[in-house]
Amino acid sequence: MISQLRSAILLAVGAILLFGLAYPLAGTGVSQLLFPHQANGSLTPRGSTLVGQPWTGPQWFHGRPDPDNPLRLDGAPGASGGTNLGPRSQQLVAAVRAGAAKLRGMGVQPTADLVTTSGSGIDPDITPQDALAQVAMVSRSTGISESRLRRLIRTMTVGPELGFLGPSYVDVLQLNSALARIR
C-alpha cells in the first residue's frame, strides 16, 4: 500500500514539474526567441498592434467599429466580441446606418468594413481601400496633402502572408503613429 502511495505521489510531483513548470517555461522561451514582439503583447507607446484602438476625430484614420472597446480610455476593461446579429436584425441595420451617417458627416464614403464590426470586435487592421476612403477627411483636418497620405498608406500596407494567404491590410495603430510623426 505504501509503495503504491509513494509511486502515486512521485508520479504526481513529476507530472506537476513536467507539465506545470518545464512545459510552460519551454513554451515561453520558444515564443520569446521566435516571436518576441507578439509574446510581449505587441505594445507600442500608443497601444498594442494586435488589438484595435479607439480613434476619434477627423485627424486620425479610423478602424472597424467596436461599441464596447476593451481598451477604454478611462482604464476600465470592457468586454468585446461579435454581436451575432444577423443581416435582418433591425439593431444591426440601425447601427450600420448610424455609422455610415457619421462617416458621411466627416466626409468619408463608408465602406462595409468601416461600418461593421469584425468577429472579435477588436480587429486592428483595415483594408487599404478603407484607409484610402478616409484620406480626404484626414487631409482636411491635418493639412497634409492627399497624395502624401496615399503614399503613407502604400508604405504601411502589408501584403498577404507568404504572398498569397489572405488580403492586404493596414494596421491602424501603426498608420496613425506614422501620421503623428509626419505632423
C-alpha positions in Angstrom: 0.0 0.0 0.0 2.8 2.4 1.0 4.8 1.6 -2.2 1.7 2.4 -4.3 1.1 5.6 -2.5 4.8 6.6 -2.9 4.6 5.8 -6.6 1.4 7.9 -7.0 3.0 10.8 -5.1 6.2 10.6 -7.2 4.1 10.5 -10.4 2.0 13.5 -9.4 5.1 15.5 -8.4 6.8 14.5 -11.7 3.7 15.5 -13.7 3.4 18.8 -11.9 7.1 19.6 -12.5 6.9 18.5 -16.2 3.5 19.9 -17.2 3.2 22.8 -14.7 6.8 24.1 -14.8 9.0 22.7 -17.6 6.5 22.8 -20.4 5.2 26.4 -19.8 8.8 27.6 -19.4 9.8 25.9 -22.7 6.8 27.4 -24.4 7.6 30.9 -23.0 11.3 30.5 -24.0 10.4 29.4 -27.6 7.9 32.2 -28.0 10.3 34.8 -26.7 13.0 33.5 -29.0 10.9 33.2 -32.2 8.1 35.8 -31.7 9.3 38.4 -29.1 7.0 41.2 -30.3 3.9 39.1 -30.1 4.9 37.3 -26.9 5.3 40.6 -25.1 1.9 41.9 -26.1 3.0 43.9 -29.2 3.0 47.0 -27.2 3.9 50.4 -28.5 3.6 53.8 -26.7 0.1 54.2 -28.2 -1.2 50.7 -27.6 -0.9 47.1 -28.9 -0.6 46.5 -32.7 -2.7 43.3 -32.2 -5.7 45.0 -30.7 -7.9 47.7 -32.3 -7.7 51.1 -30.6 -10.5 53.6 -30.3 -9.6 56.6 -32.6 -11.9 59.6 -32.6 -11.8 62.8 -34.6 -11.2 63.5 -38.2 -7.4 63.9 -37.7 -7.0 60.1 -37.4 -7.6 57.1 -39.6 -10.4 55.0 -38.0 -10.5 51.2 -37.7 -13.5 49.0 -37.6 -16.2 50.0 -35.1 -16.4 48.4 -31.6 -19.1 49.9 -29.4 -17.6 48.4 -26.3 -13.9 48.6 -26.9 -11.9 46.7 -24.2 -9.3 49.4 -24.1 -11.4 52.3 -22.8 -9.6 55.5 -22.2 -10.5 55.5 -18.5 -8.6 52.3 -18.0 -11.6 50.2 -17.0 -11.6 47.0 -19.0 -14.7 46.2 -21.1 -15.9 43.2 -22.9 -15.6 42.8 -26.7 -16.7 40.3 -29.3 -19.0 39.8 -32.2 -22.6 40.9 -31.8 -24.0 37.8 -33.5 -26.6 40.0 -35.2 -27.9 38.6 -38.5 -28.5 40.6 -41.7 -32.2 41.0 -40.9 -31.6 42.4 -37.4 -33.0 45.9 -37.0 -30.5 46.6 -34.4 -27.6 45.8 -36.8 -29.3 47.8 -39.6 -29.7 50.8 -37.3 -26.1 50.6 -36.1 -24.7 50.4 -39.7 -26.9 53.3 -40.8 -25.8 55.4 -37.9 -22.1 54.6 -38.5 -22.5 55.3 -42.2 -24.2 58.7 -41.5 -21.4 59.6 -39.0 -18.7 58.8 -41.6 -20.6 60.7 -44.3 -20.8 63.7 -42.0 -17.0 63.6 -41.7 -16.6 63.4 -45.5 -15.9 59.7 -45.8 -17.7 57.5 -48.2 -18.3 54.5 -45.9 -17.1 51.0 -46.9 -18.6 47.8 -45.5 -15.7 47.3 -43.1 -15.8 50.8 -41.7 -19.5 50.4 -40.5 -19.5 46.7 -39.4 -17.6 45.1 -36.5 -15.2 42.2 -37.0 -15.8 38.8 -35.5 -13.6 39.6 -32.5 -14.7 43.2 -32.3 -11.1 44.3 -31.7 -9.6 43.9 -35.2 -6.6 46.2 -35.5 -6.5 46.2 -39.3 -8.4 47.7 -42.2 -8.0 47.2 -45.9 -6.1 49.7 -48.0 -9.4 50.7 -49.6 -10.8 51.5 -46.1 -7.8 53.7 -45.4 -8.0 55.4 -48.8 -11.7 56.2 -48.2 -10.6 58.3 -45.2 -7.8 60.3 -47.0 -9.9 63.4 -47.7 -11.1 63.6 -44.1 -7.6 63.3 -42.6 -6.1 65.7 -45.2 -8.7 68.4 -44.5 -8.2 68.0 -40.7 -4.4 67.9 -40.7 -3.4 69.9 -43.7 -1.3 67.0 -45.0 -1.7 66.6 -48.8 -3.9 63.7 -50.0 -1.0 62.5 -52.2 1.3 62.3 -49.2 -1.4 60.4 -47.2 -1.8 57.9 -50.1 1.9 57.3 -50.2 1.9 56.8 -46.4 -0.9 54.2 -46.8 1.0 52.4 -49.6 4.1 52.2 -47.4 2.1 51.0 -44.4 0.2 48.3 -46.4 1.2 44.7 -45.6 0.7 42.2 -48.3 -0.8 38.8 -47.9 1.0 36.3 -45.7 3.5 34.3 -47.8 2.4 36.3 -50.7 -0.9 34.6 -51.2 -2.7 33.9 -47.8 -5.4 36.5 -47.1 -5.8 40.1 -48.2 -3.5 43.1 -47.9 -4.1 45.1 -44.8 -3.1 48.3 -42.9 -2.6 48.3 -39.1 -4.5 51.4 -38.0 -2.3 51.9 -34.9 0.9 51.9 -37.0 -0.7 54.1 -39.7 -1.7 56.7 -37.1 1.6 56.5 -35.4 3.3 57.3 -38.7 0.8 60.1 -39.2 1.7 61.6 -35.8 5.4 61.5 -36.8 4.6 63.4 -40.0 2.8 66.2 -38.1 
